[in-house]
Amino acid sequence: MSAKEYNLGIRAHWSIESMHYIKDVTFGEDASLIRTGHAPTNFSIIRNIAMNVLRRENYLNFPQAIRMLGGDVKRLCNLLV
């Protein structure tokens, strides 16, 4: 394996770790009490959708974006369209 291929593999791994960090720290996924049936998978998908919508809107600081948008249901609905 070349150094370039190794570097690409390491970077790909850390991008996944970054996503897990955001889901755990910002969304509290590891502390969640949702543990039965399909609910954990469904909520993980909802968190992924939320992250992708916020990224699409160029929010890079997820906690700040959640504070800014959390109480504005109309604006949240507009983001999903």
C-alpha angles and dihedrals in degrees: 000000000000123000090248092055091046090051091051091051093049092048092049090051093050093049087059091047089052090055091049090049092053092047092049102041101032100032097028093230096160092050093049117121091208100113112136133089119336094330097100091053093044093051091046089055090049090052090050091051090050091051092049093048091050092048091049088055089051096249107150097171104066099187090053092047091051091051092048096046104026098092098037105085094173092054091046090053090050090054091057094055 
